[in-house]
Amino acid sequence: MKRLKQQLSALGARVTMPVSAAQEPFSKDFIKGAHNSFNSFHAQMGGDHTLYYLLNFSAVLRTDMSMPSAEYKPLEYGLNKSVGSIQMKTASEGNLTLDEYIAHPTFRHQAMLMLHKGKIVYEAYPGMSPSDVHWWASASKTISGLLTALLVEDGKIDTLKPVTAYVLELTDTAWDNVNVIDLINHTSGLDIEETNQAILDPESMFVRFVYSAMGTLDRNVKVENWVEVLRDAEPLKNEKPGQRFRYSSLNTQVLGMIIENVTGLRWADVVEQRIWGKMSARMPLLVHLSPDGTALTMAIMSSTLEDMARFGTLFTPSWKASATEQIVTPAILERIRRDGDPKAFKGGAKEHQAMGLFNERPVKCSYQFDFIFEDGAMYKHGNMGQGIYVDPERDFVGVYFSTTPYVSPYGEIKAPAYLRAASKMLATS
């Protein structure tokens, strides 16, 4: 681990700038250095350059846009000071109120927003402007999850069919034995699991794929073809598809291929047609692309934090605060909550992660949400501390953006626990 941390530092995980530096324009020389250094591994290590990348992915990657409805509608305010007083114990800093936690330099949070009954009850922007767009990371997988649920409901996707019934590019590979439901719920049975160890290993299957999909601005580096990397995936020994939840962005990228193939449209256009174009969002969803122009549905999307929260409200009774029509019907919400497998989830790496984030065990994952709790609340985590928490029964949404490195003294993230506590408190107040 010591050698790994030294390697990460050499690759740009050094932190010398506070997150508040991102509230002002970066210098021309700093941006030039960031562009010259860009590759997927460097971008995801949480160093100084990462502050620039996460707010400016459209400057380093080709980008599509999913446009919002022309009927923009500002969110209403109902700020509740008691939310900021919620206290939580952190391993590194002891007991902190939410206001103390969100501004603490160790946790590197850039923004947090909470909605209750469609109104803003808490907001903080210590490391960005409310009008800035920021990377969602894997929290954006929930968009692919919702699109898939909509297409399943329409009868355009059969979750029990093999992946290669829809993605011919992967025929005659291990993906032939993986069903669509196994992509949806990360039970592919392939050796592609995305753990912290894999994220930090430049030679892992995960990093190899992400590097090929995102490319680099370094002309001296040869980049593999990302479809060929997917074709190299191997089945795990003594494990069949459907048996074990093993989270991987590769599953979500293939799910995006299915969405494009069954609709005959670009992923960004499907999102605009089915979701974003029906939202009274402030700005477009930025859909960042691979070097060959394919949407990086695995995790590379950007929007304002407020629009991310609007997306979350689609799952709640207050959807009218954010959309021109109901997108997540009761049937869709029931499907998303129902189709996960508690047996496959139990004992996996994500269950362990949940204990660190929430101090509580969820029941399962489903439709790209990492965690479904017993009370129906749902959460999706993103690399370096991005997150979306939705509690439909309590009519609550919480979202946050961060630039949190993996190395000491950083890495501890408790924002999800604060969001869950706020949801419960507001429901009883």
C-alpha positions as CSV (number, residue, x, y, z in Angstrom):
1,M,0.0,0.0,0.0
2,K,2.9,2.4,0.8
3,R,4.3,1.8,-2.7
4,L,0.9,2.3,-4.3
5,K,0.4,5.7,-2.5
6,Q,3.9,6.8,-3.7
7,Q,2.9,5.8,-7.2
8,L,-0.4,7.7,-7.0
9,S,1.4,10.8,-5.7
10,A,3.7,10.6,-8.7
11,L,0.7,10.4,-11.0
12,G,-0.8,13.6,-9.7
13,A,-2.7,12.8,-6.5
14,R,-0.9,15.6,-4.7
15,V,-3.3,18.1,-3.1
16,T,-2.1,21.7,-2.7
17,M,-5.2,23.6,-3.6
18,P,-8.4,23.9,-1.5
19,V,-11.6,23.1,-3.2
20,S,-12.5,26.8,-2.9
21,A,-9.9,27.5,-5.6
22,A,-12.5,26.1,-8.1
23,Q,-14.8,29.1,-7.4
24,E,-12.5,31.3,-9.4
25,P,-11.1,30.8,-13.0
26,F,-7.9,28.6,-13.1
27,S,-4.8,30.3,-14.5
28,K,-4.0,29.7,-18.2
29,D,-0.8,27.9,-17.3
30,F,-2.5,25.6,-14.8
31,I,-5.1,24.7,-17.5
32,K,-2.4,24.0,-20.0
33,G,-0.7,21.7,-17.6
34,A,-3.9,19.9,-16.9
35,H,-4.6,19.4,-20.6
36,N,-1.1,18.1,-21.2
37,S,-1.4,15.7,-18.3
38,F,-4.9,14.4,-19.1
39,N,-5.7,10.7,-19.0
40,S,-8.4,8.8,-17.2
41,F,-6.1,7.5,-14.4
42,H,-4.7,11.0,-13.7
43,A,-8.1,12.6,-13.8
44,Q,-9.6,10.3,-11.2
45,M,-6.9,10.5,-8.5
46,G,-8.2,13.6,-6.9
47,G,-5.2,15.9,-7.2
48,D,-5.1,19.6,-8.1
49,H,-5.8,18.9,-11.8
50,T,-8.8,16.9,-10.9
51,L,-10.5,20.1,-9.6
52,Y,-10.3,21.4,-13.1
53,Y,-11.3,18.2,-14.9
54,L,-14.4,17.5,-12.9
55,L,-15.8,20.9,-13.7
56,N,-14.6,21.0,-17.3
57,F,-14.8,17.5,-18.8
58,S,-16.2,19.0,-22.0
59,A,-12.8,20.7,-22.5
60,V,-10.9,17.4,-22.6
61,L,-13.5,15.0,-24.0
62,R,-15.9,15.3,-27.0
63,T,-19.4,16.0,-25.6
64,D,-23.0,15.5,-26.6
65,M,-25.9,17.4,-25.0
66,S,-29.3,16.2,-23.8
67,M,-31.4,19.4,-23.9
68,P,-34.0,20.2,-21.1
69,S,-37.6,21.2,-21.6
70,A,-38.2,24.7,-22.8
71,E,-40.4,25.1,-19.7
72,Y,-37.7,26.0,-17.2
73,K,-39.0,26.3,-13.6
74,P,-36.9,27.4,-10.7
75,L,-37.0,25.2,-7.6
76,E,-38.7,26.8,-4.6
77,Y,-36.8,27.3,-1.3
78,G,-37.8,26.2,2.1
79,L,-34.5,26.3,3.9
80,N,-34.4,24.5,7.2
81,K,-31.5,25.5,9.5
82,S,-31.8,22.4,11.6
83,V,-30.5,20.3,8.8
84,G,-27.1,21.9,9.1
85,S,-27.0,21.0,12.8
86,I,-27.3,17.2,12.2
87,Q,-24.4,15.6,13.8
88,M,-22.5,12.5,12.7
89,K,-19.4,10.7,13.9
90,T,-16.4,10.6,11.5
91,A,-13.5,8.3,12.0
92,S,-10.9,11.0,11.2
93,E,-12.4,14.1,12.8
94,G,-14.8,13.0,15.5
95,N,-18.3,14.4,15.8
96,L,-19.2,17.1,13.2
97,T,-22.4,18.9,12.4
98,L,-23.3,18.8,8.7
99,D,-22.3,22.5,8.3
100,E,-18.9,21.7,9.8
101,Y,-18.5,18.5,7.8
102,I,-19.3,20.0,4.4
103,A,-16.8,22.8,4.8
104,H,-14.0,20.7,6.3
105,P,-10.9,20.7,4.1
106,T,-10.2,17.0,4.6
107,F,-13.4,15.8,3.0
108,R,-13.0,17.9,-0.1
109,H,-16.7,18.4,-0.8
110,Q,-17.6,21.0,-3.4
111,A,-21.4,21.2,-3.1
112,M,-24.5,19.6,-1.4
113,L,-28.2,20.1,-2.0
114,M,-31.2,18.6,-0.4
115,L,-34.9,18.7,-1.4
116,H,-37.9,17.8,0.7
117,K,-41.3,17.8,-0.9
118,G,-39.7,19.4,-4.0
119,K,-38.3,22.4,-2.1
120,I,-34.6,23.2,-1.3
121,V,-34.1,22.7,2.4
122,Y,-30.3,22.7,2.4
123,E,-27.6,23.9,0.1
124,A,-23.8,24.5,0.4
125,Y,-21.3,25.4,-2.3
126,P,-17.8,25.5,-0.7
127,G,-16.0,24.5,-3.9
128,M,-18.0,25.6,-6.9
129,S,-20.7,28.0,-8.1
130,P,-24.4,26.9,-8.3
131,S,-24.3,27.5,-12.0
132,D,-21.2,25.3,-12.6
133,V,-21.5,21.9,-14.2
134,H,-19.7,19.0,-12.5
135,W,-19.0,15.4,-13.2
136,W,-21.6,12.9,-11.7
137,A,-19.2,10.0,-12.0
138,S,-21.0,6.7,-11.4
139,A,-24.0,8.4,-9.9
140,S,-24.9,8.9,-13.6
141,K,-25.4,5.2,-14.0
142,T,-28.9,5.8,-12.5
143,I,-29.8,7.5,-15.8
144,S,-29.0,4.3,-17.7
145,G,-30.8,2.3,-15.1
146,L,-34.0,4.4,-15.5
147,L,-33.8,4.3,-19.3
148,T,-33.5,0.5,-19.2
149,A,-36.5,0.3,-16.9
150,L,-38.5,2.4,-19.3
151,L,-37.5,0.3,-22.3
152,V,-38.3,-2.9,-20.4
153,E,-41.7,-1.5,-19.5
154,D,-42.2,-0.7,-23.2
155,G,-41.4,-4.3,-24.2
156,K,-38.3,-3.3,-26.1
157,I,-35.8,-5.0,-23.8
158,D,-36.2,-8.5,-22.4
159,T,-34.1,-8.8,-19.3
160,L,-33.8,-12.6,-19.6
161,K,-32.3,-12.5,-23.0
162,P,-28.5,-12.7,-23.4
163,V,-26.5,-9.5,-23.8
164,T,-25.4,-10.5,-27.3
165,A,-29.0,-10.7,-28.5
166,Y,-28.8,-6.9,-28.5
167,V,-25.0,-6.3,-28.8
168,L,-23.7,-8.2,-31.8
169,E,-20.2,-6.6,-31.3
170,L,-19.7,-8.9,-28.3
171,T,-20.8,-12.2,-29.8
172,D,-18.5,-15.3,-29.4
173,T,-17.2,-14.0,-26.1
174,A,-18.0,-14.5,-22.4
175,W,-20.8,-12.0,-22.8
176,D,-22.9,-14.6,-24.7
177,N,-23.6,-16.2,-21.3
178,V,-24.6,-13.0,-19.5
179,N,-28.3,-12.0,-19.5
180,V,-29.4,-8.3,-19.6
181,I,-30.7,-8.5,-16.0
182,D,-27.1,-9.3,-15.0
183,L,-25.9,-6.1,-16.5
184,I,-28.7,-4.1,-14.8
185,N,-27.8,-5.5,-11.4
186,H,-24.0,-6.1,-11.8
187,T,-24.1,-9.9,-11.5
188,S,-22.3,-10.7,-14.8
189,G,-20.1,-13.4,-13.4
190,L,-17.1,-11.9,-15.3
191,D,-13.7,-10.9,-14.0
192,I,-14.3,-7.2,-14.3
193,E,-15.2,-6.2,-10.7
194,E,-14.5,-2.5,-9.9
195,T,-13.1,-2.3,-6.4
196,N,-10.9,0.4,-4.8
197,Q,-8.0,-1.9,-5.4
198,A,-8.9,-2.2,-9.1
199,I,-9.4,1.6,-9.5
200,L,-5.9,2.2,-8.1
201,D,-4.2,-0.5,-10.2
202,P,-3.2,1.0,-13.6
203,E,-3.0,-2.6,-15.0
204,S,-6.4,-3.8,-13.8
205,M,-9.1,-4.7,-16.3
206,F,-11.2,-1.8,-15.1
207,V,-8.4,0.8,-15.6
208,R,-7.5,-0.7,-18.9
209,F,-11.0,-0.4,-20.1
210,V,-11.6,3.2,-18.8
211,Y,-8.2,4.3,-20.3
212,S,-9.3,2.9,-23.7
213,A,-12.8,4.5,-23.5
214,M,-11.7,7.9,-22.3
215,G,-8.4,8.1,-24.2
216,T,-5.5,10.5,-23.5
217,L,-4.2,13.8,-24.9
218,D,-0.7,12.3,-24.8
219,R,0.1,11.4,-28.4
220,N,3.0,9.1,-27.4
221,V,0.6,6.7,-25.6
222,K,-1.2,4.1,-27.7
223,V,-4.8,3.6,-26.7
224,E,-6.6,0.2,-27.1
225,N,-10.0,-0.1,-28.8
226,W,-12.5,-0.2,-26.0
227,V,-14.8,-2.8,-27.7
228,E,-11.9,-5.1,-28.0
229,V,-11.1,-4.7,-24.3
230,L,-14.7,-5.6,-23.5
231,R,-14.3,-8.7,-25.7
232,D,-11.4,-9.8,-23.5
233,A,-13.5,-10.1,-20.4
234,E,-13.2,-13.6,-18.9
235,P,-15.7,-15.6,-16.8
236,L,-14.9,-16.0,-13.1
237,K,-14.0,-19.5,-11.9
238,N,-16.7,-21.3,-9.9
239,E,-19.2,-18.5,-10.4
240,K,-22.1,-18.2,-12.8
241,P,-23.9,-15.0,-14.0
242,G,-26.6,-14.0,-11.5
243,Q,-24.9,-15.5,-8.4
244,R,-22.9,-12.6,-7.0
245,F,-23.1,-8.8,-7.1
246,R,-19.8,-7.5,-8.4
247,Y,-20.0,-3.9,-9.4
248,S,-18.4,-2.8,-12.7
249,S,-18.7,0.2,-15.0
250,L,-18.1,-2.2,-17.9
251,N,-21.6,-3.6,-17.3
252,T,-23.1,-0.1,-17.6
253,Q,-21.2,0.7,-20.8
254,V,-22.6,-2.5,-22.4
255,L,-26.0,-1.5,-21.1
256,G,-25.6,1.8,-22.9
257,M,-24.8,-0.2,-26.1
258,I,-28.1,-2.1,-25.7
259,I,-30.1,1.2,-25.2
260,E,-28.6,2.6,-28.4
261,N,-29.1,-0.6,-30.4
262,V,-32.7,-1.2,-29.5
263,T,-33.7,2.5,-30.1
264,G,-31.5,3.2,-33.1
265,L,-30.6,6.5,-31.5
266,R,-27.6,8.1,-29.8
267,W,-27.7,7.6,-26.0
268,A,-27.9,11.4,-25.5
269,D,-30.9,11.6,-27.8
270,V,-32.7,8.8,-25.9
271,V,-32.1,10.6,-22.6
272,E,-33.4,13.8,-24.1
273,Q,-36.5,12.1,-25.6
274,R,-37.4,10.0,-22.5
275,I,-36.0,12.0,-19.5
276,W,-34.1,15.3,-19.7
277,G,-36.3,16.8,-22.4
278,K,-39.3,16.4,-20.0
279,M,-37.4,18.1,-17.1
280,S,-37.7,21.8,-16.3
281,A,-33.9,21.7,-15.8
282,R,-31.7,24.8,-15.8
283,M,-29.1,23.4,-18.3
284,P,-28.5,20.5,-20.6
285,L,-27.1,17.2,-19.4
286,L,-23.5,17.0,-20.8
287,V,-22.8,13.5,-22.1
288,H,-19.1,13.0,-22.6
289,L,-17.8,10.7,-25.4
290,S,-15.1,8.3,-26.1
291,P,-12.6,9.1,-28.9
292,D,-14.8,7.3,-31.4
293,G,-17.8,9.4,-30.4
294,T,-19.6,6.8,-28.2
295,A,-21.4,8.0,-25.1
296,L,-19.5,7.1,-22.0
297,T,-22.6,5.7,-20.3
298,M,-20.4,4.0,-17.7
299,A,-20.0,7.2,-15.6
300,I,-19.0,10.3,-17.6
301,M,-21.8,12.8,-17.4
302,S,-22.0,16.4,-16.1
303,S,-24.7,18.9,-15.0
304,T,-25.4,21.4,-12.4
305,L,-26.0,20.1,-8.9
306,E,-29.5,21.5,-9.0
307,D,-30.4,19.6,-12.2
308,M,-29.0,16.4,-10.6
309,A,-31.4,17.0,-7.7
310,R,-34.2,17.6,-10.2
311,F,-33.4,14.1,-11.7
312,G,-33.8,12.6,-8.3
313,T,-37.2,14.2,-7.7
314,L,-38.5,12.2,-10.7
315,F,-38.6,9.2,-8.3
316,T,-40.6,11.1,-5.7
317,P,-44.2,12.3,-5.2
318,S,-42.9,15.9,-5.9
319,W,-41.9,15.1,-9.5
320,K,-44.0,18.1,-10.7
321,A,-41.4,20.4,-9.2
322,S,-38.9,19.2,-11.8
323,A,-40.7,17.8,-14.8
324,T,-43.5,18.5,-17.2
325,E,-44.9,15.0,-17.0
326,Q,-44.5,11.9,-14.8
327,I,-41.6,9.8,-16.0
328,V,-41.1,7.4,-13.1
329,T,-44.6,5.9,-12.7
330,P,-45.5,3.7,-9.7
331,A,-44.9,0.6,-12.0
332,I,-41.4,1.8,-13.0
333,L,-40.5,2.5,-9.3
334,E,-41.8,-0.9,-8.3
335,R,-39.7,-2.6,-11.0
336,I,-36.5,-0.7,-10.0
337,R,-37.0,-1.7,-6.3
338,R,-38.1,-5.2,-6.9
339,D,-35.7,-6.7,-9.5
340,G,-32.5,-6.8,-7.3
341,D,-31.4,-10.0,-5.6
342,P,-30.6,-9.8,-1.8
343,K,-28.7,-13.1,-1.9
344,A,-26.4,-11.9,-4.7
345,F,-25.8,-8.7,-2.8
346,K,-25.0,-10.1,0.6
347,G,-21.3,-10.3,1.6
348,G,-20.0,-8.4,-1.4
349,A,-17.7,-5.4,-1.6
350,K,-20.6,-2.9,-2.0
351,E,-22.2,-4.1,1.2
352,H,-18.9,-3.4,2.9
353,Q,-18.8,0.1,1.3
354,A,-22.4,0.8,2.5
355,M,-21.3,0.3,6.1
356,G,-18.6,2.9,5.6
357,L,-20.9,5.4,3.9
358,F,-24.1,4.8,6.0
359,N,-23.1,2.7,9.0
360,E,-26.1,0.6,7.9
361,R,-26.6,-2.4,5.6
362,P,-28.9,-2.0,2.6
363,V,-30.9,-5.0,1.3
364,K,-29.7,-5.1,-2.3
365,C,-28.8,-3.2,-5.5
366,S,-31.1,-2.8,-8.5
367,Y,-31.2,-1.0,-11.8
368,Q,-27.8,0.6,-11.2
369,F,-28.6,2.0,-7.8
370,D,-25.9,0.6,-5.5
371,F,-28.2,0.3,-2.5
372,I,-31.9,-0.3,-1.9
373,F,-32.8,0.0,1.8
374,E,-35.5,-1.9,3.6
375,D,-37.6,1.3,3.7
376,G,-37.3,1.8,-0.1
377,A,-34.7,4.5,-0.1
378,M,-32.1,4.3,-2.9
379,Y,-28.5,5.5,-3.2
380,K,-25.9,5.6,-6.0
381,H,-22.2,6.5,-5.2
382,G,-19.7,8.0,-7.6
383,N,-15.9,8.0,-7.7
384,M,-14.2,10.6,-5.5
385,G,-17.4,11.4,-3.6
386,Q,-20.3,12.1,-5.9
387,G,-23.7,10.8,-4.8
388,I,-27.5,10.8,-5.2
389,Y,-29.9,9.6,-2.5
390,V,-33.6,9.3,-3.1
391,D,-36.2,8.4,-0.5
392,P,-39.6,8.3,-2.3
393,E,-41.6,7.5,0.8
394,R,-40.2,10.5,2.6
395,D,-40.3,12.7,-0.5
396,F,-36.6,13.5,-0.2
397,V,-33.6,13.9,-2.5
398,G,-30.0,14.6,-1.5
399,V,-27.1,15.1,-3.9
400,Y,-23.5,16.2,-3.6
401,F,-20.2,16.7,-5.5
402,S,-16.7,16.2,-4.3
403,T,-13.1,15.9,-5.3
404,T,-11.9,13.4,-2.7
405,P,-8.5,11.6,-3.2
406,Y,-8.1,8.0,-2.2
407,V,-4.9,8.6,-0.2
408,S,-4.5,9.6,3.4
409,P,-5.5,11.9,5.0
410,Y,-8.5,11.9,2.6
411,G,-10.8,9.2,1.5
412,E,-13.5,9.1,4.3
413,I,-16.9,10.0,3.0
414,K,-19.9,10.4,5.3
415,A,-22.1,12.6,3.2
416,P,-24.6,9.7,2.5
417,A,-25.2,9.2,6.2
418,Y,-26.0,12.9,6.7
419,L,-28.5,12.7,3.8
420,R,-30.2,9.7,5.2
421,A,-30.4,11.3,8.7
422,A,-31.8,14.5,7.1
423,S,-34.5,12.5,5.3
424,K,-35.6,10.8,8.5
425,M,-35.5,14.0,10.5
426,L,-37.5,16.1,8.0
427,A,-40.2,13.3,7.7
428,T,-40.9,13.6,11.4
429,S,-40.6,17.4,11.9
